[in-house]
Amino acid sequence: MLKDVEVTEDNRYHVTTDVEAGRQFQKIAELDQQETDLKEQKQAYIRQITEWYDRKMNAINEKRDNAQALINEYRLTKPDGKVDTPFGQTIVRHSTKTKYDETTLTDYLKDSHPELLKFSVNKAELKKAVKNVDGRAVDENGEIVDGIKFEQTESVSYKLAK
């Protein structure tokens, strides 16, 4: 067998020469290359699966978007703007987003409501002090507050029946 390998009573090989140690280093190098090859193969499979998955999910998402668009188109024809069937319903939420023009608002508040100014605009208190009138902010004196606009938004979600 191998002359540079010693077998002991416990049937384990022991390196006894530099030549056999060199062979073990070569074996380690071969195993490292096998590991690298296996990792590359794994990455190739992962890429293939990811591409397949993305392709399938894109088709599903496209079909879902199309179905939701059809339901939403129908929803807009309903007087109450809602669809409710045994298979699901639309839930419509309306929200108002407040947008601030910091410079214009600060200039206005310096003259009219300095108590609302600190180092920055106290937006929480300001929001309580104004009312939304046709998308414009109006204070308690009936003056239009420049620098604030109210934008109406709508979101539609779809709830499936269980």
DSSP file (Angstrom, degrees, kcal/mol; ACC not computed):
  #  RESIDUE AA STRUCTURE BP1 BP2  ACC     N-H-->O    O-->H-N    N-H-->O    O-->H-N    TCO  KAPPA ALPHA  PHI   PSI    X-CA   Y-CA   Z-CA
    1    1 A M              0   0    0      0, 0.0     2,-0.4     0, 0.0     0, 0.0   0.000 360.0 360.0 360.0-143.1    0.0    0.0    0.0
    2    2 A L    >   -     0   0    0      1,-0.2     3,-0.7     2,-0.0    18,-0.0  -0.651 360.0-159.0 -80.3 128.1    1.3    3.5    0.8
    3    3 A K  T 3  S+     0   0    0     -2,-0.4    -1,-0.2     1,-0.2    17,-0.0   0.775  88.2  54.7 -77.3 -25.9    4.8    3.4    2.2
    4    4 A D  T 3  S+     0   0    0      2,-0.0    12,-1.5    13,-0.0    13,-0.5   0.320  94.2  82.4 -93.5   9.6    4.6    6.8    3.8
    5    5 A V  E <   -A   15   0A   0     -3,-0.7     2,-0.5    10,-0.2    10,-0.2  -0.946  64.5-154.1-117.4 132.3    1.4    6.1    5.8
    6    6 A E  E     -A   14   0A   0      8,-2.3     8,-1.8    -2,-0.5     2,-0.5  -0.899   4.7-153.7-106.4 131.2    1.4    4.3    9.1
    7    7 A V  E     -A   13   0A   0     -2,-0.5     6,-0.2     6,-0.2     2,-0.1  -0.902  15.0-159.5-103.6 127.3   -1.7    2.4   10.2
    8    8 A T    >   -     0   0    0      4,-1.7     3,-1.8    -2,-0.5     4,-0.0  -0.361  37.6 -89.4 -98.0-179.0   -2.1    2.0   13.9
    9    9 A E  T 3  S+     0   0    0      1,-0.3    -1,-0.0     2,-0.1    -2,-0.0   0.781 125.3  59.6 -62.0 -28.2   -4.1   -0.5   15.9
   10   10 A D  T 3  S-     0   0    0      2,-0.1    -1,-0.3     1,-0.0     3,-0.1   0.261 115.4-114.9 -86.5  14.5   -7.2    1.9   15.8
   11   11 A N  S <  S+     0   0    0     -3,-1.8     2,-0.4     1,-0.2    -2,-0.1   0.758  71.3 135.6  60.0  30.4   -7.2    1.7   12.0
   12   12 A R        -     0   0    0     -4,-0.0    -4,-1.7     2,-0.0     2,-0.3  -0.855  54.0-124.1-106.5 144.7   -6.3    5.3   11.5
   13   13 A Y  E     -A    7   0A   0     -2,-0.4     2,-0.4    -6,-0.2    -6,-0.2  -0.607  23.5-164.5 -83.3 146.4   -3.8    6.6    9.1
   14   14 A H  E     -A    6   0A   0     -8,-1.8    -8,-2.3    -2,-0.3     2,-0.4  -0.999  20.5-124.5-131.1 134.3   -1.0    8.7   10.4
   15   15 A V  E     +A    5   0A   0     -2,-0.4   -10,-0.2   -10,-0.2     3,-0.1  -0.621  33.5 167.8 -76.9 131.0    1.3   10.8    8.2
   16   16 A T        +     0   0    0    -12,-1.5     2,-0.3    -2,-0.4    -1,-0.1   0.474  56.2  42.4-123.7  -6.5    4.9    9.9    8.9
   17   17 A T  S  > S-     0   0    0    -13,-0.5     4,-2.0     1,-0.1     5,-0.1  -0.925  77.8-114.9-138.6 163.9    6.8   11.7    6.0
   18   18 A D  H  > S+     0   0    0     -2,-0.3     4,-2.4     2,-0.2     5,-0.1   0.828 115.0  59.3 -63.8 -32.1    6.9   15.0    4.2
   19   19 A V  H  > S+     0   0    0      2,-0.2     4,-2.0     1,-0.2    -1,-0.2   0.941 107.6  43.9 -63.6 -47.3    5.8   13.2    1.0
   20   20 A E  H  > S+     0   0    0      2,-0.2     4,-2.0     1,-0.2    -1,-0.2   0.882 112.1  53.4 -67.4 -36.0    2.6   11.9    2.7
   21   21 A A  H  X S+     0   0    0     -4,-2.0     4,-2.1     1,-0.2    -1,-0.2   0.904 107.7  52.1 -61.9 -40.4    2.0   15.4    4.2
   22   22 A G  H  X S+     0   0    0     -4,-2.4     4,-2.2     1,-0.2    -2,-0.2   0.893 107.4  51.9 -61.7 -40.3    2.3   16.8    0.7
   23   23 A R  H  X S+     0   0    0     -4,-2.0     4,-2.5     1,-0.2    -1,-0.2   0.888 108.0  51.6 -63.7 -38.5   -0.3   14.3   -0.6
   24   24 A Q  H  X S+     0   0    0     -4,-2.0     4,-2.4     2,-0.2    -1,-0.2   0.886 108.2  51.5 -66.4 -38.0   -2.7   15.4    2.1
   25   25 A F  H  X S+     0   0    0     -4,-2.1     4,-2.4     2,-0.2    -2,-0.2   0.911 110.1  49.6 -63.0 -41.0   -2.2   19.0    1.1
   26   26 A Q  H  X S+     0   0    0     -4,-2.2     4,-2.5     2,-0.2    -2,-0.2   0.907 109.7  51.6 -62.6 -41.0   -3.0   18.1   -2.5
   27   27 A K  H  X S+     0   0    0     -4,-2.5     4,-2.5     2,-0.2    -2,-0.2   0.911 109.4  49.8 -62.0 -42.5   -6.1   16.3   -1.2
   28   28 A I  H  X S+     0   0    0     -4,-2.4     4,-2.6     2,-0.2    -2,-0.2   0.907 110.0  50.9 -62.2 -42.2   -7.1   19.4    0.7
   29   29 A A  H  X S+     0   0    0     -4,-2.4     4,-2.1     2,-0.2    -2,-0.2   0.913 110.7  48.6 -62.5 -42.4   -6.6   21.5   -2.5
   30   30 A E  H  X S+     0   0    0     -4,-2.5     4,-2.4     2,-0.2    -2,-0.2   0.914 111.8  49.0 -63.0 -42.6   -8.7   19.1   -4.5
   31   31 A L  H  X S+     0   0    0     -4,-2.5     4,-2.4     2,-0.2    -2,-0.2   0.887 109.3  52.6 -64.6 -39.0  -11.5   19.2   -1.8
   32   32 A D  H  X S+     0   0    0     -4,-2.6     4,-2.4     2,-0.2    -1,-0.2   0.904 110.1  48.5 -61.7 -40.9  -11.3   23.0   -1.8
   33   33 A Q  H  X S+     0   0    0     -4,-2.1     4,-2.8     2,-0.2    -2,-0.2   0.902 110.4  50.8 -66.3 -40.4  -11.8   23.0   -5.6
   34   34 A Q  H  X S+     0   0    0     -4,-2.4     4,-2.5     2,-0.2    -2,-0.2   0.902 110.5  50.0 -61.9 -40.2  -14.7   20.5   -5.3
   35   35 A E  H  X S+     0   0    0     -4,-2.4     4,-2.4     2,-0.2    -2,-0.2   0.921 111.1  48.3 -63.8 -44.0  -16.3   22.9   -2.7
   36   36 A T  H  X S+     0   0    0     -4,-2.4     4,-2.3     2,-0.2    -2,-0.2   0.920 112.4  48.9 -61.3 -45.2  -15.8   25.9   -5.0
   37   37 A D  H  X S+     0   0    0     -4,-2.8     4,-2.4     1,-0.2    -2,-0.2   0.911 111.3  49.7 -61.1 -42.7  -17.4   24.0   -7.9
   38   38 A L  H  X S+     0   0    0     -4,-2.5     4,-2.6     1,-0.2    -1,-0.2   0.900 110.0  50.3 -64.4 -41.0  -20.3   22.9   -5.8
   39   39 A K  H  X S+     0   0    0     -4,-2.4     4,-2.4     2,-0.2    -1,-0.2   0.894 110.6  49.9 -64.1 -39.8  -20.9   26.5   -4.6
   40   40 A E  H  X S+     0   0    0     -4,-2.3     4,-2.1     2,-0.2    -2,-0.2   0.908 111.1  48.9 -64.4 -41.4  -20.8   27.7   -8.2
   41   41 A Q  H  X S+     0   0    0     -4,-2.4     4,-2.4     2,-0.2    -2,-0.2   0.915 110.2  51.7 -63.4 -42.9  -23.3   25.0   -9.2
   42   42 A K  H  X S+     0   0    0     -4,-2.6     4,-2.7     1,-0.2    -2,-0.2   0.930 109.6  49.3 -58.8 -46.7  -25.5   26.0   -6.3
   43   43 A Q  H  X S+     0   0    0     -4,-2.4     4,-2.6     1,-0.2    -1,-0.2   0.877 109.4  52.1 -62.3 -38.2  -25.5   29.6   -7.3
   44   44 A A  H  X S+     0   0    0     -4,-2.1     4,-2.4     2,-0.2    -1,-0.2   0.919 111.5  46.6 -64.0 -42.8  -26.4   28.7  -10.9
   45   45 A Y  H  X S+     0   0    0     -4,-2.4     4,-2.9     2,-0.2     5,-0.2   0.917 111.5  51.4 -64.5 -42.5  -29.3   26.6   -9.6
   46   46 A I  H  X S+     0   0    0     -4,-2.7     4,-2.9     2,-0.2    -2,-0.2   0.920 110.3  49.4 -60.6 -43.8  -30.4   29.5   -7.3
   47   47 A R  H  X S+     0   0    0     -4,-2.6     4,-2.6     2,-0.2    -1,-0.2   0.931 112.5  47.8 -60.1 -45.6  -30.3   31.9  -10.3
   48   48 A Q  H  X S+     0   0    0     -4,-2.4     4,-2.4     2,-0.2    -2,-0.2   0.928 114.5  45.3 -62.0 -45.6  -32.3   29.5  -12.4
   49   49 A I  H  X S+     0   0    0     -4,-2.9     4,-3.1     2,-0.2    -2,-0.2   0.908 113.1  50.8 -65.7 -41.4  -34.9   29.0   -9.7
   50   50 A T  H  X S+     0   0    0     -4,-2.9     4,-2.9    -5,-0.2     5,-0.2   0.916 111.4  47.4 -63.3 -43.8  -35.0   32.8   -9.0
   51   51 A E  H  X S+     0   0    0     -4,-2.6     4,-2.3     2,-0.2    -2,-0.2   0.919 114.5  47.0 -62.7 -43.6  -35.6   33.6  -12.6
   52   52 A W  H  X S+     0   0    0     -4,-2.4     4,-2.4    -5,-0.2    -2,-0.2   0.938 114.3  47.5 -62.0 -47.2  -38.3   30.9  -12.9
   53   53 A Y  H  X S+     0   0    0     -4,-3.1     4,-3.0     1,-0.2     5,-0.2   0.923 112.2  49.0 -61.3 -46.7  -40.0   32.2   -9.6
   54   54 A D  H  X S+     0   0    0     -4,-2.9     4,-2.7     2,-0.2    -1,-0.2   0.902 111.1  50.6 -60.3 -42.2  -39.8   35.8  -10.7
   55   55 A R  H  X S+     0   0    0     -4,-2.3     4,-1.7    -5,-0.2    -1,-0.2   0.929 113.9  44.4 -61.9 -45.9  -41.4   34.9  -14.1
   56   56 A K  H  X S+     0   0    0     -4,-2.4     4,-2.1     1,-0.2    -2,-0.2   0.919 114.8  48.2 -64.8 -44.6  -44.2   33.0  -12.5
   57   57 A M  H  X S+     0   0    0     -4,-3.0     4,-3.2     1,-0.2     5,-0.2   0.872 108.1  54.8 -66.7 -37.7  -44.8   35.7   -9.8
   58   58 A N  H  X S+     0   0    0     -4,-2.7     4,-2.4    -5,-0.2    -1,-0.2   0.912 109.1  48.3 -61.2 -41.3  -44.8   38.4  -12.5
   59   59 A A  H  X S+     0   0    0     -4,-1.7     4,-2.1     2,-0.2    -2,-0.2   0.915 113.7  46.8 -65.0 -42.1  -47.6   36.5  -14.4
   60   60 A I  H  X S+     0   0    0     -4,-2.1     4,-2.6     2,-0.2    -2,-0.2   0.941 113.6  47.7 -64.0 -47.5  -49.6   36.1  -11.2
   61   61 A N  H  X S+     0   0    0     -4,-3.2     4,-2.9     1,-0.2    -2,-0.2   0.868 110.3  52.5 -63.1 -37.0  -49.2   39.7  -10.2
   62   62 A E  H  X S+     0   0    0     -4,-2.4     4,-2.2    -5,-0.2    -1,-0.2   0.919 111.5  46.0 -64.6 -43.1  -50.2   40.9  -13.6
   63   63 A K  H  X S+     0   0    0     -4,-2.1     4,-2.4     2,-0.2    -2,-0.2   0.898 113.5  49.4 -66.0 -40.2  -53.3   38.8  -13.5
   64   64 A R  H  X S+     0   0    0     -4,-2.6     4,-2.8     2,-0.2     5,-0.2   0.940 111.2  49.2 -63.2 -46.8  -54.1   40.0  -10.0
   65   65 A D  H  X S+     0   0    0     -4,-2.9     4,-2.4     1,-0.2    -2,-0.2   0.896 111.5  50.0 -59.0 -40.8  -53.6   43.7  -11.0
   66   66 A N  H  X S+     0   0    0     -4,-2.2     4,-2.3     2,-0.2    -1,-0.2   0.925 111.2  48.0 -64.3 -44.8  -55.9   43.1  -14.0
   67   67 A A  H  X S+     0   0    0     -4,-2.4     4,-2.3     1,-0.2    -2,-0.2   0.910 113.3  48.1 -62.9 -42.3  -58.6   41.5  -11.8
   68   68 A Q  H  X S+     0   0    0     -4,-2.8     4,-2.8     1,-0.2    -1,-0.2   0.881 110.0  52.3 -66.5 -37.1  -58.3   44.4   -9.3
   69   69 A A  H  X S+     0   0    0     -4,-2.4     4,-2.5    -5,-0.2    -2,-0.2   0.905 109.9  48.9 -64.6 -40.6  -58.5   47.0  -12.2
   70   70 A L  H  X S+     0   0    0     -4,-2.3     4,-2.1     2,-0.2    -2,-0.2   0.920 113.4  46.4 -64.5 -43.3  -61.6   45.3  -13.5
   71   71 A I  H  X S+     0   0    0     -4,-2.3     4,-3.0     2,-0.2    -2,-0.2   0.923 113.5  49.1 -64.0 -43.5  -63.3   45.3  -10.1
   72   72 A N  H  X S+     0   0    0     -4,-2.8     4,-1.9     2,-0.2    -2,-0.2   0.895 109.0  52.3 -64.7 -39.4  -62.2   48.9   -9.5
   73   73 A E  H  < S+     0   0    0     -4,-2.5     4,-0.4     1,-0.2    -1,-0.2   0.918 113.8  43.8 -60.6 -43.3  -63.6   50.0  -12.9
   74   74 A Y  H >X S+     0   0    0     -4,-2.1     3,-1.6     1,-0.2     4,-0.6   0.900 108.6  58.7 -67.2 -40.8  -66.9   48.3  -11.9
   75   75 A R  H >< S+     0   0    0     -4,-3.0     3,-1.3     1,-0.3     6,-0.2   0.860  98.7  59.2 -56.8 -37.6  -66.7   49.9   -8.4
   76   76 A L  T 3< S+     0   0    0     -4,-1.9    -1,-0.3     1,-0.3    -2,-0.2   0.683 100.1  56.8 -68.5 -16.8  -66.6   53.3   -9.9
   77   77 A T  T <4 S+     0   0    0     -3,-1.6    -1,-0.3    -4,-0.4    -2,-0.2   0.611  88.1  94.8 -86.7 -12.6  -70.0   52.7  -11.6
   78   78 A K  S X< S-     0   0    0     -3,-1.3     3,-0.7    -4,-0.6     5,-0.0  -0.573  78.8-130.8 -81.4 140.9  -71.7   51.9   -8.3
   79   79 A P  T 3  S+     0   0    0      0, 0.0    -1,-0.1     0, 0.0    -4,-0.0   0.878 110.2  37.3 -58.3 -39.4  -73.5   54.8   -6.5
   80   80 A D  T 3  S-     0   0    0      2,-0.2     3,-0.1    -3,-0.0    -4,-0.1   0.499 107.8-125.3 -92.4  -2.9  -71.8   54.1   -3.2
   81   81 A G  S <  S+     0   0    0     -3,-0.7     2,-0.3    -6,-0.2    -6,-0.1   0.733  71.8 113.2  70.2  23.0  -68.5   53.2   -4.8
   82   82 A K        -     0   0    0     -7,-0.1     2,-0.4     9,-0.0    -1,-0.2  -0.937  51.6-155.2-128.6 150.2  -68.3   49.8   -3.1
   83   83 A V        +     0   0    0     -2,-0.3     7,-2.6     7,-0.1     2,-0.4  -0.993  14.7 176.1-122.2 130.1  -68.5   46.2   -4.3
   84   84 A D  E     +B   89   0B   0     -2,-0.4     5,-0.2     5,-0.2    -2,-0.0  -0.937  11.7 155.2-137.6 112.1  -69.6   43.5   -1.9
   85   85 A T  E >   -B   88   0B   0      3,-3.0     3,-0.9    -2,-0.4    -2,-0.0  -0.797  58.0-100.6-127.4 169.6  -70.0   39.9   -3.1
   86   86 A P  T 3  S+     0   0    0      0, 0.0     3,-0.1     0, 0.0    -1,-0.0   0.717 123.2  50.6 -62.8 -17.8  -69.9   36.5   -1.4
   87   87 A F  T 3  S-     0   0    0      1,-0.3    74,-1.6    73,-0.1     2,-0.3   0.569 126.1 -42.3 -99.1 -10.7  -66.3   36.1   -2.7
   88   88 A G  E <   -BC  85 160B   0     -3,-0.9    -3,-3.0    72,-0.3    -1,-0.3  -0.928  49.5-131.9 164.3 173.7  -65.0   39.4   -1.5
   89   89 A Q  E     -BC  84 159B   0     70,-2.1    70,-2.4    -2,-0.3     2,-0.4  -0.968  19.5-116.3-147.1 159.8  -65.5   43.2   -1.1
   90   90 A T  E     - C   0 158B   0     -7,-2.6     2,-0.5    -2,-0.3    68,-0.2  -0.812  20.8-156.5 -97.3 143.2  -63.8   46.5   -1.8
   91   91 A I  E     - C   0 157B   0     66,-2.3    66,-2.2    -2,-0.4     2,-0.5  -0.983   9.7-162.0-120.2 119.3  -62.9   48.6    1.1
   92   92 A V  E     - C   0 156B   0     -2,-0.5     2,-0.4    64,-0.2    64,-0.2  -0.887   7.6-175.7-107.9 127.1  -62.5   52.3    0.3
   93   93 A R  E     - C   0 155B   0     62,-2.4    62,-2.4    -2,-0.5     2,-0.5  -0.975   8.6-159.3-121.3 135.8  -60.7   54.7    2.6
   94   94 A H  E     + C   0 154B   0     -2,-0.4     2,-0.3    60,-0.2    60,-0.2  -0.941  16.3 174.7-111.5 134.1  -60.4   58.4    2.0
   95   95 A S  E     - C   0 153B   0     58,-1.6    58,-2.8    -2,-0.5     2,-0.5  -0.961  24.0-136.8-136.9 156.5  -57.6   60.3    3.7
   96   96 A T  E     - C   0 152B   0     -2,-0.3     2,-0.5    56,-0.2    56,-0.2  -0.959  14.0-156.4-116.3 126.8  -56.4   63.9    3.6
   97   97 A K  E     - C   0 151B   0     54,-2.4    54,-2.3    -2,-0.5     2,-0.5  -0.892  11.2-142.1-105.0 128.1  -52.7   64.6    3.5
   98   98 A T  E     - C   0 150B   0     -2,-0.5     2,-0.4    52,-0.2    52,-0.2  -0.763  15.3-166.2 -91.9 128.9  -51.5   68.0    4.7
   99   99 A K  E     - C   0 149B   0     50,-2.4    50,-1.9    -2,-0.5     2,-0.4  -0.947   5.1-155.4-116.4 136.5  -48.7   69.6    2.8
  100  100 A Y  E     - C   0 148B   0     -2,-0.4     2,-0.8    48,-0.2    48,-0.2  -0.907  16.7-154.0-115.9 136.3  -46.8   72.6    4.2
  101  101 A D     >  -     0   0    0     46,-3.3     4,-2.8    -2,-0.4     5,-0.3  -0.893  21.5-161.5-100.7  98.0  -44.8   75.3    2.4
  102  102 A E  H  > S+     0   0    0     -2,-0.8     4,-2.6     1,-0.2     5,-0.2   0.853  81.2  47.7 -53.8 -46.0  -42.5   76.0    5.3
  103  103 A T  H  > S+     0   0    0      2,-0.2     4,-2.2     1,-0.2    -1,-0.2   0.958 116.4  41.2 -64.7 -51.9  -41.3   79.5    4.1
  104  104 A T  H  > S+     0   0    0      1,-0.2     4,-2.1     2,-0.2    -2,-0.2   0.904 116.9  49.8 -62.9 -41.8  -44.8   80.9    3.3
  105  105 A L  H  X S+     0   0    0     -4,-2.8     4,-2.7     2,-0.2    -1,-0.2   0.916 109.7  50.0 -64.9 -44.1  -46.3   79.4    6.4
  106  106 A T  H  X S+     0   0    0     -4,-2.6     4,-2.1    -5,-0.3    -1,-0.2   0.915 109.9  51.2 -62.0 -43.2  -43.6   80.7    8.7
  107  107 A D  H  X S+     0   0    0     -4,-2.2     4,-1.0    -5,-0.2    -1,-0.2   0.915 112.6  46.6 -60.1 -42.8  -44.0   84.2    7.2
  108  108 A Y  H >X S+     0   0    0     -4,-2.1     4,-2.6     1,-0.2     3,-0.5   0.930 112.6  48.6 -64.5 -46.3  -47.7   84.1    7.8
  109  109 A L  H 3X S+     0   0    0     -4,-2.7     4,-1.0     1,-0.2     7,-0.2   0.806 100.7  64.6 -69.3 -29.0  -47.5   82.8   11.3
  110  110 A K  H 3< S+     0   0    0     -4,-2.1    -1,-0.2    -5,-0.2    -2,-0.2   0.903 115.7  30.5 -57.6 -40.5  -44.9   85.4   12.3
  111  111 A D  H << S+     0   0    0     -4,-1.0    -2,-0.2    -3,-0.5    -1,-0.2   0.888 133.0  27.2 -86.3 -42.9  -47.5   88.1   11.8
  112  112 A S  H  < S+     0   0    0     -4,-2.6    -3,-0.2     1,-0.2    -2,-0.1   0.846 133.6  13.7 -96.4 -37.1  -50.8   86.3   12.6
  113  113 A H    ><  +     0   0    0     -4,-1.0     3,-1.9    -5,-0.4     4,-0.3  -0.483  58.9 160.9-141.5  66.4  -50.1   83.5   15.1
  114  114 A P  G >  S+     0   0    0      0, 0.0     3,-1.6     0, 0.0    -1,-0.1   0.759  72.7  70.8 -62.8 -22.8  -46.6   83.8   16.6
  115  115 A E  G 3  S+     0   0    0      1,-0.3    -5,-0.1    -3,-0.1    -2,-0.0   0.718  92.9  57.7 -65.8 -19.1  -47.6   81.6   19.5
  116  116 A L  G <  S+     0   0    0     -3,-1.9     6,-1.6    -7,-0.2     2,-0.4   0.537  93.5  86.1 -86.9  -6.4  -47.6   78.7   17.0
  117  117 A L  B <   +F  121   0C   0     -3,-1.6     4,-0.2    -4,-0.3     2,-0.1  -0.781  41.2 148.3 -97.4 137.1  -44.0   79.3   16.1
  118  118 A K  S    S-     0   0    0      2,-1.5     3,-0.1    -2,-0.4    -2,-0.1  -0.173  82.0 -47.3-126.4-132.0  -41.1   77.8   18.0
  119  119 A F  S    S+     0   0    0     -2,-0.1     2,-0.3     1,-0.1    -2,-0.1   0.722 135.0  11.1 -76.9 -20.0  -37.9   76.9   16.3
  120  120 A S  S    S-     0   0    0     -4,-0.1    -2,-1.5   -14,-0.0     2,-0.2  -0.901 105.2 -71.1-143.9 172.5  -40.0   75.2   13.7
  121  121 A V  B     -F  117   0C   0     -2,-0.3     2,-1.6    -4,-0.2    -4,-0.2  -0.502  38.3-133.7 -70.5 130.5  -43.7   75.1   12.9
  122  122 A N     >  +     0   0    0     -6,-1.6     4,-2.6    -2,-0.2     5,-0.2  -0.669  30.7 179.7 -82.9  86.5  -45.8   73.2   15.5
  123  123 A K  H  > S+     0   0    0     -2,-1.6     4,-2.6     1,-0.2    -1,-0.2   0.814  72.6  56.8 -65.6 -33.2  -47.7   71.3   12.9
  124  124 A A  H  > S+     0   0    0      2,-0.2     4,-1.2     1,-0.2    -1,-0.2   0.942 114.1  38.7 -64.6 -46.5  -49.8   69.3   15.3
  125  125 A E  H  > S+     0   0    0      2,-0.2     4,-1.4     1,-0.2    -2,-0.2   0.884 115.4  53.8 -70.3 -38.2  -51.1   72.4   17.0
  126  126 A L  H  X S+     0   0    0     -4,-2.6     4,-1.0     1,-0.2     3,-0.3   0.913 105.1  53.8 -61.8 -42.4  -51.4   74.3   13.7
  127  127 A K  H  < S+     0   0    0     -4,-2.6     3,-0.3     1,-0.3    -1,-0.2   0.853 109.6  48.6 -61.6 -33.9  -53.5   71.4   12.2
  128  128 A K  H  < S+     0   0    0     -4,-1.2    -1,-0.3     1,-0.2    -2,-0.2   0.783 109.3  54.2 -73.5 -26.8  -55.9   71.8   15.2
  129  129 A A  H  < S+     0   0    0     -4,-1.4    11,-0.5    -3,-0.3     2,-0.3   0.587 106.0  56.9 -86.7 -10.8  -56.1   75.5   14.7
  130  130 A V     <  -     0   0    0     -4,-1.0     2,-0.3    -3,-0.3     9,-0.2  -0.800  68.0-144.0-119.9 162.1  -57.1   75.5   11.1
  131  131 A K  E     -D  138   0B   0      7,-2.5     7,-2.2    -2,-0.3     2,-0.7  -0.913  22.8-115.0-122.7 151.9  -60.0   73.9    9.1
  132  132 A N  E     +D  137   0B   0     -2,-0.3     2,-0.5     5,-0.2     5,-0.2  -0.777  35.9 174.6 -87.1 113.8  -60.0   72.4    5.7
  133  133 A V  E >  S-D  136   0B   0      3,-3.0     3,-1.8    -2,-0.7    17,-0.1  -0.932  74.4 -31.2-123.9 106.1  -62.3   74.5    3.4
  134  134 A D  T 3  S-     0   0    0     -2,-0.5     3,-0.1     1,-0.3    -1,-0.1   0.868 123.9 -49.2  52.5  41.9  -62.2   73.3   -0.2
  135  135 A G  T 3  S+     0   0    0      1,-0.3    15,-2.1    14,-0.1     2,-0.3   0.433 119.9 106.2  82.9  -1.4  -58.6   72.1    0.1
  136  136 A R  E <  S-DE 133 149B   0     -3,-1.8    -3,-3.0    13,-0.2     2,-0.4  -0.837  71.7-119.2-110.5 149.5  -57.4   75.4    1.7
  137  137 A A  E     -DE 132 145B   0     11,-0.8     8,-3.2     8,-0.5     2,-0.4  -0.749  30.4-173.4 -88.2 131.0  -56.5   76.0    5.3
  138  138 A V  E     -DE 131 144B   0     -7,-2.2    -7,-2.5    -2,-0.4     6,-0.2  -0.990  12.7-141.7-126.5 131.5  -58.6   78.6    7.1
  139  139 A D    >   -     0   0    0      4,-2.7     3,-1.9    -2,-0.4    -9,-0.2  -0.180  38.9 -88.0 -83.4-177.9  -57.9   79.8   10.6
  140  140 A E  T 3  S+     0   0    0    -11,-0.5    -1,-0.1     1,-0.3   -10,-0.1   0.695 127.1  57.8 -66.6 -18.2  -60.5   80.7   13.3
  141  141 A N  T 3  S-     0   0    0      2,-0.1    -1,-0.3     0, 0.0     3,-0.1   0.436 119.5-108.6 -88.4  -0.2  -60.8   84.3   12.0
  142  142 A G  S <  S+     0   0    0     -3,-1.9     2,-0.3     1,-0.3    -2,-0.1   0.541  73.3 140.9  85.5   6.9  -61.8   83.0    8.6
  143  143 A E        -     0   0    0      1,-0.1    -4,-2.7    -5,-0.0     2,-0.4  -0.632  56.9-117.0 -85.1 140.7  -58.4   84.0    7.0
  144  144 A I  E     - E   0 138B   0     -2,-0.3     2,-0.8    -6,-0.2    -6,-0.3  -0.623  24.9-138.1 -75.0 129.6  -56.8   81.7    4.5
  145  145 A V  E >   - E   0 137B   0     -8,-3.2     3,-1.0    -2,-0.4    -8,-0.5  -0.807  16.4-143.7 -92.7 109.3  -53.5   80.3    5.8
  146  146 A D  E 3  S+     0   0B   0     -2,-0.8   -38,-0.2     1,-0.2     3,-0.1  -0.433  79.6  42.9 -70.2 146.6  -51.0   80.4    3.0
  147  147 A G  E 3  S+     0   0B   0      1,-0.2   -46,-3.3    -2,-0.1     2,-0.4   0.395  94.2  90.1  99.9  -1.9  -48.5   77.5    3.0
  148  148 A I  E <   +C  100   0B   0     -3,-1.0   -11,-0.8   -48,-0.2     2,-0.4  -0.994  45.6 173.7-128.2 133.4  -51.0   74.7    3.7
  149  149 A K  E     -CE  99 136B   0    -50,-1.9   -50,-2.4    -2,-0.4     2,-0.5  -0.972  22.0-141.5-131.0 149.4  -52.9   72.6    1.2
  150  150 A F  E     -C   98   0B   0    -15,-2.1     2,-0.5    -2,-0.4   -52,-0.2  -0.958  15.3-163.1-112.2 123.5  -55.1   69.6    1.8
  151  151 A E  E     -C   97   0B   0    -54,-2.3   -54,-2.4    -2,-0.5     2,-0.4  -0.921  12.5-139.3-108.8 129.3  -54.9   66.9   -0.8
  152  152 A Q  E     -C   96   0B   0     -2,-0.5     2,-0.3   -56,-0.2   -56,-0.2  -0.721  25.6-178.0 -85.8 130.0  -57.7   64.3   -0.9
  153  153 A T  E     -C   95   0B   0    -58,-2.8   -58,-1.6    -2,-0.4     2,-0.4  -0.871  12.1-155.7-124.7 161.7  -56.4   60.7   -1.5
  154  154 A E  E     -C   94   0B   0     -2,-0.3     2,-0.4   -60,-0.2   -60,-0.2  -1.000   6.0-171.9-138.1 135.9  -58.2   57.4   -2.0
  155  155 A S  E     -C   93   0B   0    -62,-2.4   -62,-2.4    -2,-0.4     2,-0.4  -0.984   6.1-160.5-127.0 142.9  -57.0   53.9   -1.4
  156  156 A V  E     -C   92   0B   0     -2,-0.4     2,-0.3   -64,-0.2   -64,-0.2  -0.979   9.3-176.1-122.3 130.6  -58.9   50.8   -2.3
  157  157 A S  E     -C   91   0B   0    -66,-2.2   -66,-2.3    -2,-0.4     2,-0.5  -0.860  18.9-132.6-121.9 163.1  -58.1   47.4   -0.8
  158  158 A Y  E     -C   90   0B   0     -2,-0.3     2,-0.6   -68,-0.2   -68,-0.2  -0.960  14.1-165.6-121.1 125.1  -59.6   44.0   -1.5
  159  159 A K  E     -C   89   0B   0    -70,-2.4   -70,-2.1    -2,-0.5     2,-0.2  -0.946  13.1-145.7-114.5 121.2  -60.8   41.6    1.2
  160  160 A L  E     -C   88   0B   0     -2,-0.6   -72,-0.3   -72,-0.2     2,-0.1  -0.592  21.8-112.0 -84.8 145.0  -61.4   38.0    0.2
  161  161 A A              0   0    0    -74,-1.6    -1,-0.1    -2,-0.2   -74,-0.0  -0.418 360.0 360.0 -70.5 150.5  -64.2   36.1    1.8
  162  162 A K              0   0    0     -2,-0.1    -1,-0.1   -74,-0.0   -75,-0.1   0.463 360.0 360.0 -90.8 360.0  -63.0   33.2    4.0
